Structures are given as structure tokens and as C-alpha cells.
Amino acid sequence: MLNRQTHRWQTPTNFLLIVSVIVPIAFSSWMALLNNFAIEKAQFNGADMGILQSVREIPGLLAFTVVFILPFIKEQRFLVVALFMLTVGTAITGFFPSFSGLLWTTLLMSAGFHYMETLKQSLALQWINKEETPEMLGRMISVGAFASLLTYGALWFMLEVLSWPYLWVYLVSGGMAFLLALFVWVAFPQYQAHTIQNKKLLLRKRYWLYYVLTFLSGARRQIFTVFAGFLMVDKFGYSAGDITLLFLINYGFNFLFAKRIGRAIGRIGEQRALMIEYLGLLFVFIGYAVVENGHYAAGLYVIDHLFFALALAIKTYFQKIADPADMASTAGVSFTINHIAAVVIPASFGLIWMISPAMVFYLGAGLACLSLLLSLNIPRIPAPGNEVKILQW
């Protein structure tokens, strides 16, 4: 499996775990500071934020292009190059406190993030046995959550205690993540997958339910990422320090429970796990629409974030039904499908926000209902030839 291995810790699993540490340091810093930085320094309104978030998702929409690059660079190396783009984009954000400046730095950061996530999913599903995947994916979330806890603690200290300007906070966070990415580049050998991957775009009819659930997952994520966070700042006046503390709570729960949630998915199956997620989201989105108390809104925000760990059941469902040679190609295609909604929703829902913020979340509740109905179509034991209960194409 290995071309070269000099130490016992240089394993594919540890490679993925360290990558799962690097990403939160850069991306979580960028996300935690974004709303306050955009409003306070670049004078953003809701429509501006919607446009920026749509631009942020354009690289995700183009994630399918990963298959055209893979003939020239191995997946593992490409992943680390993407990490460099992510970390540099984060580090320089504070130098450009304007609408156009944020657009360009966001594109660089986002291109790195989305290529990295595409490749990480592909490599994880190739390197990890099916029986171990739910728990391992949960472990990756847990490790990432612990890194996020440390990151948000550092952010809170820099903002509230040291009173550093945004420029320095972005530069330190992105710079630290860049150094760790450089370590990964140098320290790990190249690993070989068990199956040679298809190097062309693939859309298979038998994966249709996976594609649809992935599309709806992208829509749900954007409502949380863009509008739930904006609600905290715009309606309830949360400061950058307050938002950072909220993220600390969120990732504290992920650190404590993500691995257990992954293990639970392995026990109860993908269908039940996703039904629990979507039913919970229905009530969370309705709560966002009607909440008038900032403390209750914060509670909804924490519960909303906790449900993200259950969404890894979509990935394990795909691993069980897929041809092993389809992992890399389908990872790119699925990220593109995920981001069709992600490109459209921030800008369009940003306009709806200007008229009625509550309507944004009522629409989110509708998407949760649709996802819940579709999850009923997942078999108890997914496998090739047993991808869905009905509507097998």
C-alpha cells in the first residue's frame, strides 16, 4: 500500500486526521470572523453577504474539474496543494477590507477548501474499510472539532484579551495552518489506493438518491452557514467574541459526540440516522423563523450544528452502494451537485432576507421535509443492486 514508510505513525489514517486538524484552523477562523469583519470593516448588508457567499461556493460548483487534474498530479499531492491555497487565502483576508477584496480572497480560500474536501472524501472512502468508515469519519469530525475548539479559544483570546485587529488575527490563523500543511507535504510518503480510480466524469443512474440527498444537504448547509450566523449578528447584535464562544460550544459538542454518532450510524443504519437529522432540522428551522430571544436563538444554533455529524451517513451510504473505482470521480461530481444549491441559495435567499428573514427559515423547513421523505427510500442494508427501495432506474 505504501511507496515509502519510515515511521509507524506515517499511516493514511494519520494523514487524514492531521488534515482534519489543519482545515479548522484556517477555515473556521475565516468563518468565525467573516460576519463581523464584513459588517464592521467592509460595510456589508444582507444582499452583499449573499453575493459573497454565492461567490464562495463557485469553486464547490466546479469541484467536478478535479477529475481533469488528477491525470497530472496524484490525489494526495493535490490535496496538500489545495491546503496551501486555503491557508494562504485565509492569511491575507485581513489585508483587503472591501467588497472586491473579499471576493478575491474568498475565491482563493474557497478553491483550496473545496478541492481539499473533495479529495479528502475520495481518499477516505478508498483507504478506510466499509465496516470502519462511520466511526472513522466520526473520529475525523471529532479531531477537527478539537482543533476548532483550540482555534476559537485562540480567536477569542486575540479579539477580547489582546484586542488585535482583524488583519493580525487572520494572518496568525492562516499562517499557522500553512506551516502545518507544509509539514504534511514533507512528512508523509505517497500512498496507493486499493483500486485504480476512473479519471473521467461519471453520473450513474443507480446513484440518483445519493445525488438528490447531496443536493439538499448543500441547501441546508447554506441556510445554516450564511443566514443562521447572520441572524445572530444582524438581529441579536452578537459580537465577534460572542460568535466565537458559540462556535466553541458547537465544536465542544462535536468533540464529545461525533465519534459516538459515527459509531451509532454503524449500528442503526443510514436511513434512521438521516431521518433523525431531517426531523430535527424541521423544528430547528421553524424555531429560527419565530425566535425573538437571543439566548434561545443561540440554543437553536448549537443544536443545528450538532446535526451535521449525522449527515456523514450520506457518505457511508454511498460507499456501500458504489463501485470502488468511482470514489474520486463521484466525490467531485457530488461536491458540484452539493454546490448547485450553495451557489443559488445565498444570493436568492439574501434578497428574500431583505423582505422577510423568517421566510428564509420556513423555506429551510420545507427542504428538511423533502429530505425526510427521500430518506425513507434508503434500504436497511444498502449495497450494489440494492441502492433504493423504490424508483430503481
C-alpha positions as a printed NumPy array, in Angstrom:
array([[  0.   ,   0.   ,   0.   ],
       [  2.905,   2.363,   0.65 ],
       [  5.681,   3.563,  -1.59 ],
       [  7.759,   4.517,   1.446],
       [  7.216,   4.451,   5.181],
       [  9.884,   5.33 ,   7.726],
       [  7.854,   5.582,  10.945],
       [  4.835,   3.767,  12.319],
       [  2.833,   6.993,  12.651],
       [  3.114,   7.71 ,   8.914],
       [ -0.159,   5.992,   8.003],
       [ -3.037,   7.009,   5.719],
       [ -5.295,   7.309,   8.743],
       [ -2.951,   9.736,  10.488],
       [ -2.566,  11.698,   7.262],
       [ -6.344,  12.192,   7.141],
       [ -6.511,  13.044,  10.831],
       [ -3.817,  15.731,  10.565],
       [ -5.537,  17.199,   7.523],
       [ -8.713,  17.246,   9.63 ],
       [ -6.801,  19.37 ,  12.155],
       [ -5.395,  21.841,   9.611],
       [ -8.681,  22.695,   7.925],
       [-10.481,  24.038,  11.024],
       [ -7.555,  26.286,  11.919],
       [ -7.847,  28.098,   8.591],
       [-11.464,  27.731,   7.526],
       [-13.052,  28.033,  10.959],
       [-11.069,  31.224,  11.595],
       [-12.28 ,  32.636,   8.306],
       [-15.911,  31.717,   9.021],
       [-15.956,  32.864,  12.647],
       [-14.669,  36.333,  11.779],
       [-16.485,  36.801,   8.476],
       [-19.806,  38.34 ,   9.519],
       [-18.265,  40.88 ,  11.884],
       [-15.348,  41.664,   9.556],
       [-17.709,  42.157,   6.597],
       [-20.176,  44.318,   8.516],
       [-17.683,  46.384,  10.553],
       [-14.865,  46.847,   8.032],
       [-16.454,  46.396,   4.586],
       [-19.943,  47.784,   5.425],
       [-21.805,  44.735,   4.09 ],
       [-25.585,  44.398,   4.107],
       [-27.604,  41.182,   3.705],
       [-27.541,  41.317,  -0.093],
       [-23.745,  41.84 ,  -0.142],
       [-23.282,  38.865,   2.161],
       [-25.487,  36.712,  -0.042],
       [-23.399,  37.609,  -3.097],
       [-20.133,  36.902,  -1.276],
       [-21.366,  33.531,  -0.077],
       [-22.53 ,  32.644,  -3.59 ],
       [-19.071,  33.531,  -4.908],
       [-17.565,  31.404,  -2.133],
       [-19.466,  28.409,  -3.425],
       [-18.45 ,  28.755,  -7.085],
       [-15.313,  26.583,  -6.563],
       [-17.572,  23.974,  -4.99 ],
       [-19.738,  24.078,  -8.098],
       [-16.603,  23.412, -10.163],
       [-15.358,  20.58 ,  -7.94 ],
       [-16.029,  18.088, -10.753],
       [-12.954,  19.513, -12.535],
       [-10.812,  17.568, -10.073],
       [-11.016,  14.565, -12.407],
       [ -9.371,  16.573, -15.206],
       [ -6.418,  17.454, -12.955],
       [ -5.83 ,  14.011, -11.451],
       [ -4.071,  12.596, -14.551],
       [ -1.291,  15.152, -13.895],
       [ -0.974,  15.03 , -10.104],
       [ -1.739,  12.338,  -7.541],
       [ -4.759,  12.844,  -5.312],
       [ -2.711,  13.048,  -2.14 ],
       [ -0.352,  15.71 ,  -3.507],
       [ -3.223,  17.668,  -4.99 ],
       [ -4.924,  17.668,  -1.601],
       [ -1.919,  19.327,   0.028],
       [ -1.678,  21.923,  -2.77 ],
       [ -5.333,  22.712,  -2.06 ],
       [ -4.431,  23.125,   1.625],
       [ -1.828,  25.729,   0.657],
       [ -4.477,  27.683,  -1.278],
       [ -6.884,  27.516,   1.668],
       [ -4.359,  28.666,   4.247],
       [ -2.888,  31.488,   2.16 ],
       [ -6.384,  32.751,   1.271],
       [ -7.242,  32.913,   4.967],
       [ -3.968,  34.576,   5.969],
       [ -4.334,  37.522,   3.55 ],
       [ -8.063,  38.214,   4.078],
       [ -7.472,  40.989,   6.622],
       [ -5.432,  42.994,   4.094],
       [ -8.496,  43.51 ,   1.858],
       [-11.416,  45.026,   3.864],
       [-13.613,  45.842,   0.861],
       [-16.282,  44.162,  -1.22 ],
       [-13.966,  43.428,  -4.164],
       [-11.087,  42.453,  -1.872],
       [-13.22 ,  39.954,  -0.002],
       [-14.45 ,  38.481,  -3.283],
       [-10.903,  37.701,  -4.477],
       [ -9.514,  36.373,  -1.202],
       [-12.671,  34.318,  -0.749],
       [-12.23 ,  32.744,  -4.187],
       [ -8.658,  31.687,  -3.369],
       [ -9.57 ,  30.338,   0.043],
       [-12.665,  28.596,  -1.234],
       [-10.963,  26.953,  -4.214],
       [ -8.464,  25.389,  -1.834],
       [-11.14 ,  24.343,   0.641],
       [-13.454,  22.697,  -1.873],
       [-10.748,  20.834,  -3.775],
       [ -9.352,  19.668,  -0.448],
       [-12.739,  18.442,   0.811],
       [-13.416,  16.644,  -2.465],
       [-10.087,  14.846,  -2.335],
       [-10.298,  14.08 ,   1.381],
       [-13.676,  12.406,   0.909],
       [-12.357,  10.402,  -2.041],
       [ -9.233,   9.233,  -0.213],
       [-11.122,   8.397,   2.99 ],
       [-13.609,   6.208,   1.142],
       [-10.752,   4.494,  -0.71 ],
       [ -8.425,   3.956,   2.248],
       [-10.906,   3.006,   5.013],
       [-12.778,  -0.31 ,   5.21 ],
       [-16.58 ,  -0.075,   4.969],
       [-17.028,  -1.528,   8.442],
       [-14.777,   1.13 ,   9.962],
       [-15.909,   4.122,   7.886],
       [-18.75 ,   5.53 ,  10.069],
       [-16.611,   5.535,  13.213],
       [-13.523,   6.813,  11.371],
       [-15.453,   9.665,   9.751],
       [-16.862,  10.496,  13.163],
       [-13.333,  10.421,  14.574],
       [-12.191,  12.851,  11.862],
       [-15.039,  15.183,  12.801],
       [-14.125,  14.842,  16.475],
       [-10.443,  15.626,  15.844],
       [-11.441,  18.568,  13.68 ],
       [-13.775,  19.762,  16.405],
       [-10.967,  19.641,  18.97 ],
       [ -8.789,  21.707,  16.613],
       [-11.699,  24.111,  16.221],
       [-12.033,  24.397,  19.991],
       [ -8.39 ,  25.402,  20.27 ],
       [ -8.771,  27.743,  17.289],
       [-11.846,  29.503,  18.648],
       [-10.253,  29.781,  22.057],
       [ -7.258,  31.435,  20.42 ],
       [ -9.532,  33.695,  18.381],
       [-11.435,  34.766,  21.483],
       [ -8.154,  35.5  ,  23.282],
       [ -6.776,  37.52 ,  20.356],
       [-10.01 ,  39.501,  19.939],
       [-11.171,  40.033,  23.509],
       [ -7.966,  39.985,  25.585],
       [ -5.252,  41.182,  23.198],
       [ -7.676,  43.355,  21.163],
       [ -5.814,  42.534,  17.962],
       [ -7.194,  43.93 ,  14.695],
       [ -8.749,  41.518,  12.209],
       [ -5.667,  41.744,   9.964],
       [ -3.418,  40.153,  12.568],
       [ -5.959,  37.54 ,  13.623],
       [ -6.396,  36.353,  10.038],
       [ -2.637,  36.417,   9.425],
       [ -1.761,  34.37 ,  12.507],
       [ -4.529,  31.8  ,  11.949],
       [ -3.8  ,  31.302,   8.262],
       [ -0.035,  31.306,   8.848],
       [ -0.201,  28.565,  11.468],
       [ -2.353,  26.413,   9.195],
       [  0.086,  26.97 ,   6.303],
       [  3.019,  25.716,   8.388],
       [  1.095,  22.558,   9.301],
       [  0.224,  21.977,   5.638],
       [  3.922,  22.279,   4.818],
       [  4.649,  19.627,   7.462],
       [  2.127,  17.24 ,   5.876],
       [  3.717,  17.806,   2.456],
       [  7.182,  16.896,   3.751],
       [  6.436,  14.254,   6.397],
       [  4.151,  11.733,   4.697],
       [  5.004,   9.284,   1.903],
       [  2.705,   8.71 ,  -1.05 ],
       [  0.031,   6.067,  -0.507],
       [ -1.531,   3.857,  -3.135],
       [ -5.268,   3.173,  -3.306],
       [ -6.553,  -0.401,  -3.475],
       [ -8.449,   0.34 ,  -6.712],
       [ -7.408,   2.427,  -9.711],
       [ -9.801,   5.353,  -9.966],
       [-11.791,   6.399, -13.013],
       [-10.347,   9.596, -14.453],
       [-13.496,  10.803, -16.205],
       [-16.818,  12.315, -15.209],
       [-19.425,   9.758, -14.209],
       [-23.139,  10.114, -13.494],
       [-24.725,   6.749, -12.75 ],
       [-28.492,   6.32 , -12.592],
       [-28.268,   3.939,  -9.667],
       [-26.704,   6.701,  -7.544],
       [-29.668,   9.05 ,  -8.054],
       [-30.803,   9.085,  -4.419],
       [-27.28 ,   9.907,  -3.253],
       [-27.165,  12.796,  -5.725],
       [-30.51 ,  14.228,  -4.574],
       [-29.678,  13.94 ,  -0.867],
       [-26.329,  15.596,  -1.568],
       [-28.079,  18.466,  -3.376],
       [-30.466,  19.048,  -0.481],
       [-27.61 ,  18.791,   2.014],
       [-25.906,  21.673,   0.207],
       [-29.039,  23.781,   0.527],
       [-29.378,  23.002,   4.24 ],
       [-25.728,  23.804,   4.925],
       [-26.003,  27.214,   3.293],
       [-29.007,  28.234,   5.361],
       [-27.026,  27.419,   8.494],
       [-23.68 ,  28.834,   7.339],
       [-24.956,  32.06 ,   5.812],
       [-28.235,  33.01 ,   7.407],
       [-28.214,  31.451,  10.879],
       [-24.891,  33.145,  11.615],
       [-26.071,  36.399,  10.064],
       [-29.216,  36.215,  12.238],
       [-27.048,  36.136,  15.356],
       [-25.212,  39.321,  14.359],
       [-27.885,  41.251,  12.473],
       [-30.947,  40.608,  14.686],
       [-29.458,  39.898,  18.102],
       [-26.285,  42.003,  17.953],
       [-23.764,  39.273,  18.723],
       [-20.129,  40.48 ,  18.683],
       [-17.197,  38.627,  17.102],
       [-16.298,  37.374,  20.564],
       [-19.868,  36.145,  21.148],
       [-19.881,  34.267,  17.833],
       [-16.525,  32.72 ,  18.709],
       [-17.931,  31.465,  22.025],
       [-20.9  ,  29.954,  20.188],
       [-18.519,  28.091,  17.916],
       [-16.587,  26.905,  20.952],
       [-19.783,  25.345,  22.294],
       [-20.609,  23.839,  18.902],
       [-17.258,  22.173,  18.466],
       [-17.182,  21.099,  22.086],
       [-20.28 ,  19.02 ,  21.386],
       [-18.734,  17.683,  18.18 ],
       [-15.542,  16.728,  20.004],
       [-17.5  ,  14.857,  22.652],
       [-20.12 ,  13.188,  20.471],
       [-19.049,  12.992,  16.788],
       [-17.171,   9.693,  17.133],
       [-20.071,   8.234,  19.103],
       [-22.509,   9.457,  16.467],
       [-20.41 ,   7.773,  13.779],
       [-20.449,   4.548,  15.778],
       [-24.22 ,   4.887,  16.234],
       [-24.722,   5.275,  12.487],
       [-22.878,   1.991,  12.058],
       [-25.387,   0.378,  14.44 ],
       [-28.723,   1.927,  13.421],
       [-28.021,   2.375,   9.708],
       [-28.039,   5.321,   7.347],
       [-31.798,   5.583,   6.933],
       [-32.593,   6.016,  10.617],
       [-29.682,   8.395,  11.144],
       [-30.797,  10.678,   8.328],
       [-34.43 ,  10.573,   9.434],
       [-33.374,  11.778,  12.875],
       [-31.346,  14.597,  11.312],
       [-34.083,  15.836,   8.991],
       [-36.853,  15.648,  11.583],
       [-34.703,  17.641,  13.983],
       [-33.887,  20.216,  11.317],
       [-37.566,  20.752,  10.591],
       [-38.111,  22.017,  14.127],
       [-34.819,  23.951,  14.22 ],
       [-35.629,  25.949,  11.083],
       [-39.132,  26.764,  12.303],
       [-37.508,  27.875,  15.561],
       [-35.194,  30.258,  13.695],
       [-38.204,  31.775,  11.954],
       [-40.122,  32.615,  15.127],
       [-37.422,  33.152,  17.781],
       [-37.292,  36.585,  19.433],
       [-34.827,  35.839,  22.239],
       [-31.099,  35.85 ,  21.545],
       [-30.404,  33.087,  24.078],
       [-32.984,  30.776,  22.513],
       [-31.562,  31.566,  19.087],
       [-28.111,  30.57 ,  20.334],
       [-29.555,  27.267,  21.578],
       [-31.031,  26.57 ,  18.141],
       [-27.681,  27.416,  16.58 ],
       [-25.885,  24.838,  18.738],
       [-28.492,  22.123,  18.081],
       [-28.388,  22.891,  14.352],
       [-24.624,  22.437,  14.267],
       [-24.775,  19.15 ,  16.175],
       [-26.954,  17.611,  13.455],
       [-24.118,  17.997,  10.939],
       [-22.405,  14.888,  12.342],
       [-25.402,  12.776,  11.312],
       [-25.   ,  13.955,   7.707],
       [-21.921,  11.743,   7.298],
       [-24.474,   8.921,   6.831],
       [-24.868,  10.174,   3.254],
       [-21.194,   9.382,   2.621],
       [-21.318,   5.948,   4.203],
       [-24.495,   5.179,   2.225],
       [-22.631,   5.984,  -0.99 ],
       [-19.598,   3.916,  -0.011],
       [-21.872,   0.899,   0.465],
       [-23.608,   1.183,  -2.923],
       [-20.724,   2.396,  -5.089],
       [-18.198,   0.787,  -7.388],
       [-14.807,   1.236,  -5.624],
       [-13.365,   2.753,  -8.822],
       [-15.961,   5.561,  -8.731],
       [-14.853,   7.234,  -5.484],
       [-12.669,  10.023,  -6.901],
       [-14.911,  10.91 ,  -9.83 ],
       [-18.119,  10.794,  -7.801],
       [-16.571,  12.846,  -4.994],
       [-16.028,  15.67 ,  -7.492],
       [-19.471,  15.278,  -9.04 ],
       [-21.185,  15.136,  -5.629],
       [-19.465,  18.315,  -4.467],
       [-20.627,  20.041,  -7.639],
       [-24.191,  18.837,  -7.066],
       [-23.978,  19.925,  -3.431],
       [-22.944,  23.398,  -4.526],
       [-25.555,  23.99 ,  -7.203],
       [-27.869,  24.891,  -4.349],
       [-24.996,  26.519,  -2.497],
       [-24.381,  28.997,  -5.325],
       [-28.037,  29.83 ,  -5.886],
       [-29.364,  29.975,  -2.314],
       [-27.154,  32.641,  -0.681],
       [-27.846,  35.286,  -3.327],
       [-31.533,  34.444,  -3.893],
       [-32.303,  33.922,  -0.225],
       [-30.326,  37.086,   0.547],
       [-32.946,  39.007,  -1.435],
       [-35.722,  37.17 ,   0.415],
       [-33.977,  38.11 ,   3.669],
       [-34.312,  41.787,   2.805],
       [-38.105,  41.289,   2.693],
       [-38.67 ,  38.642,   5.379],
       [-35.864,  36.888,   7.317],
       [-38.393,  34.391,   8.704],
       [-39.303,  33.222,   5.192],
       [-35.704,  32.07 ,   4.645],
       [-36.046,  29.627,   7.523],
       [-39.559,  28.493,   6.602],
       [-38.163,  27.537,   3.203],
       [-35.394,  25.663,   5.02 ],
       [-38.064,  23.721,   6.931],
       [-39.626,  22.775,   3.606],
       [-36.286,  21.413,   2.378],
       [-35.946,  19.387,   5.598],
       [-39.388,  17.839,   4.969],
       [-38.399,  16.859,   1.431],
       [-35.151,  15.324,   2.684],
       [-37.051,  13.363,   5.322],
       [-39.371,  11.865,   2.702],
       [-36.455,  10.885,   0.474],
       [-34.568,   9.252,   3.339],
       [-37.43 ,   6.745,   3.642],
       [-36.224,   5.331,   0.303],
       [-32.842,   4.179,   1.691],
       [-32.701,   0.375,   2.165],
       [-31.938,  -1.089,   5.573],
       [-28.793,  -2.685,   4.145],
       [-27.579,  -0.607,   1.152],
       [-25.414,  -2.447,  -1.375],
       [-24.722,  -2.51 ,  -5.119],
       [-28.005,  -3.59 ,  -6.682],
       [-29.898,  -2.541,  -3.55 ],
       [-29.416,   1.213,  -3.713],
       [-33.052,   2.239,  -3.068],
       [-36.343,   0.687,  -2.015],
       [-38.363,   2.129,  -4.904],
       [-37.706,   4.042,  -8.13 ],
       [-34.735,   1.893,  -9.12 ],
       [-33.62 ,   3.208, -12.528]])
